[in-house]
Amino acid sequence: MSLARAVTAIALLVVSGGLGGCFFPEDGPSSAEIRFQAQEPSAQYALVPLTENVVDELNKSEPEGLSGAFHDRRPPSVIKLGIGDTVSVTVFESAAGGLFIPVEAGIRPGNFVSLPDQVVDNKGNITVPYAGEIAAAGRTNVDVQKAIVNKLKERAIEPQVIVSVSQQRTNLVSVLGEVNSPVRYPASLAGANDRLTDAITRAGGIKAQGYESWVMLERDNRRATVPFGNLVMYPSNNIYVQPGDRIYVYKEPQRFVAFGAAGQQGEFYFDAWRVNLTSAVAKAGGLMDAQADPGSVFLFRPERREVAERLGVDMSKFPGNRTVPVVLSVNFRDPGQFFLARQVQMRNQDVIFVANAESVQFTKFLNFVNVGLLAANNATLGTSFGVFAKYNLGHRIPIAP
């Protein structure tokens, strides 16, 4: 029995010394550790309880989308010529005997002459006989027409000019990536009023499912990215395409990770455009009835500095951080928290952790004590049998059958 007393003494030492957390195996920090460490001056994260105000701030702070990144929502302006564009110039005169139409012209299809197509040169000019070099790059076809007329009006008979683009090399819209038919088309043609979804349709549509497709728009050395579903569900983000836009569609399924006392642990795909926190917990198998603490469900994610400040985070702990690690604390013991959690939208790479109930550690302790006592009893029984066998063999006392 001395061994049993030793085992009991060790177990009591484990409990009284507070060694249970590091002595017994666990699948993550306890809820007490998460809350305690968040109060430390050196804390590397901020703990934010889920409230109505927090939900409102989070919803306000969702990524702006394209409408927020690109404020110009007007249709494309009049297309201007650029270096490399091929233009055709047609000059009309009101009567024969002028600069371009001789008196003895005979039967002609009309009182005009079409000049050979020419490319806007590296200096941005085109050349017109008797008018010389005409600046074309950065000007509309109407501006170029007026410039040619001004050069010819003193020499030709009431000249009129038509300038048209026969081949456009600038002001193009590119759609590439995970689309069925990548395309590059002139913005000045029928697609002058295209929106983003129209441009993607020109490229044959997206290859992957809408909920796992993302659209990146590059314009004027700026970029913004949104889920494809964002363009469909929020028309304000389906902005007009502008000349020079580059639209890149790519596939990136959104996912989150679940640890702790969730029904299942691992990485889970959204399989939808948006998933709220309540649905995400359910997708991970809910809470383990015999292990989880419903009052200690935590959502780990980085938040922009300005967002964290509006959530009430003490920013003095995170000087200079552009993003702040935030842990949202959810108490599913409160029925009202289910409604609040439904309003929290999950983001790609979010982490859900469900802490163990405090009784779980106590149960582990009891199991430890039971195993120790069982081992002690077995050891005592083994020692007694050994003494008995040794006595019998030493005195050669026959053992009754």
Secondary structure, DSSP 8 states (H G I E B T S, - for coil): -HHHHHHHHHHHHHHHTT-HHHHS--SS--HHHHHHHHTSTT-SSEEEE--HHHHHHHHHTS---HHHH----S--------TT-EEEEEEE-SSSSSSSS-GGG-S-SSSEEE---EE--TTSEEEETTTEEEE-TTS-HHHHHHHHHHHHTTTSSS-EEEEEEEE--SSEEEEEESBSS-EEEETTSGGGG-BHHHHHHHTT-BSS-GGGEEEEEEETTEEEEEEHHHHHH-GGGS-B--TT-EEEEEE---EEEEEESBSS-EEEE--SS--BHHHHHHHTT-B-TTTEEEEEEEEEEEEEHHHHHHTT--GGGSTT-SEEEEEEEE-TTSHHHHHHHHTSB--TTEEEEEEE-HHHHHHHHHHHHHHHHHHHHHHHHHHHHHHHHHHHHHHT-----
